[in-house]
Amino acid sequence: MKKIIDYFFETLTVTLTFYIVACFSISFQSILKIFVHALNIALILMFYENLKRKYSKKAATLIVATSIAILILLIYFVGYFEVAETISKLK
């Protein structure tokens, strides 16, 4: 039971992180989009390697694949939060 709860929270953490990066990626229409895509790939690899050390290779692949599938469904059904490209000064 503990492993299932661990898998759930790992998947939730990865999915929410990917969702935040995806919101930035979808919002940017400039050169920043390239940097956000590179960040996304680096995050996927980092999470995969971390999960592979913690669990088996098969479980790590399943968690990352499930997170990406949930991310796609989340963006499709819920949408994304638009991020402004201009820097605003806080008051």
N, C-alpha and C positions, 0 to 999 in steps of 0.2 A: 504493500500500500504506500509505503514511504517513497518508493521509486516512482510510482505513478504521480504522486504529488510533486516530486522533484521535476519530472518531465513536464508537468503542466506549467509550473512556474518558470522553467527554462524557456518553454515555448512562448509563454506570455511575455517575458522580458524581451526575447528576440523579436517577437512580432511588434511590440510597441516601439522598440528602437527602429526597426525597419519602417514602420508607419511614419515616424517623425522624419526620417531621412527621405522617404518617398514624398511627403508633403513639400519639403524643400525642393526636391527634384522636379516635381510637377509644376511648382510655382515659378521657378527660374526659367527665363527664356534667353539667357545670355551665356557667356563663357563660364559662369559659375556652375552651370548644369554639368559640365565636364568634371569639375571638382567634386560635385555631389555624387555623381555616378562612381567616381573612383573611391570616394568614402564608403559608399554602399558596398562595393565589391570588397574593400578592405574589412568592413564590419562582418560581412558574410563569412569571409575566410577566417577572421579572428574568432567568431563564435563557433564556427565549425571545428577549428583546431582545439579550442577550449572544451567543447563538448566531447570531442573524440578522446581527449585525455581523461575526462571525467567518466564518460560512459564508453560503450563500444562504438566502433566505426559505423555500424548499422544503425544504432540508436541516434547517433549524431546526425547522420544523413536524414533519418526520418524526422527529427526535430526541426532541422533547417528547412526541409521540404514542406513540412506541415506549416511552419511559420510563413513561408512564402505564399503558400496556397491561401492561408487565412488573410494575409496582407492583401492579396488580389481581391478576395471577396469583400474585405473591409472597405477598400477604396471604391469598389464597384457599387456596393449597397449603401455605404454611409457617406462616402465622398472624402474629400480632403480639406484640410485647413490651408487657405492660401497664405503664403508668406510674402511680404512685400520685399521688393528688391532694393528699395531705398532705405538708407539708414536714418532713423528718426531719433532725435534727442529726447531723452526722458525728462519730464518736467519735475 
